[in-house]
């Protein structure tokens, strides 16, 4: 498994334990390039998570998609080995922000 694959696996296990709805879009040449690795909804709030390995950087296409999601009120996060453990706290903050109306 690749380092990024390990991050994705850890994140998916965490999302499953938290009971959060998500899916991983299949791109395979048919989808739009740059779509984040994990797309989901939690308590009525749309979110997208991009997984990276070893502090990897997002591409211009990924940046474009993450920006578009934020512009329409969704929440985005870039996760790697250094911050994957903080995802539950991110969801709690996302819930607080959505209740106050400020993504």
N, C-alpha and C positions, 0 to 999 in steps of 0.2 A: 504494500500500500504506500502511496506517495505521502510526503509530509502534509500536503494539502488535504489528501484523502483522510488522514488521521484526524485533522481538525474537523472536517465535515462529519466524520463518524462520531466524534465526541460531542459535537453540537447536536446532531440528530438524537443521540441517546438522551441528552439533557432536555431537549424539546419534548421528547416522548414522556420523560418522567414528569415534566411540568404540565403535561396534558395540553400542549399547544398545537393547534392545527397548522400544518405546513406542507409544502411539497417542493420537490426539486425539479425545476423545468428542464425538459429534454430539449437541447438545442439541435444537435445533429444536422446542422445546415438548414433546418426548416424554421427555426425561431429567429428572433431578432438578436443580433450580437450584443453582448454586454449585459444581458439579463443577469441579475444576481443569482447566486447558487441556491439560496433558500428563500421561498416566498411564502407568506402566511398571514394569518389573521388571529389576533388574540383579543378577546373581549371587545370585538367590534373594531379593532384597530389594525390597519394594514401595515405589514412590515416586510422588509427585505434585508437579507444578510448575505454579504459577500465574504467568502472564506479565502484566506491566504495562508501561505506557509512561511515561516521564518521572517516575518515582517515584510512580506512581498507587497509590492505596490499595485494599485488598481490601474487598469488601462484607461485610455481616454474614453472608450466606449462604455466601460463599466462606470466611470465617473459620470458620464452623460445620463445613464439610466438611474443611478442613485440620486442624482440631482433632480431628475424629472419626478421621481417618486416623492422626494421631499417637497417639491413645489406643489403637489396636489394633496399634501397633508399626511403622507405616509411616513413611517419611521425607517431609518436605515442604520446599519451597523457593519463595520468591517471587522472580522474576527480572525485572529491567528492564535498560535500557541500561548502568547503572552496575555491575552485577555479573554479567552474562551470561558474561563471560570467565572467571569463577571457577568455573563449573559443573564442569569436570573435577576441580578440587580438592575440590569438594563431594562428588563421587562417591567419590573416594579416602577422604575422611573418613567418608562413609556406610558404606563397606566396613569401615573400622577399627572404627567404632561397632557395626556389626552383629556383627562377630566377637567383640567384648567383651560383647555382649548389652545394650547401652544405646543406644536410638535417640535 
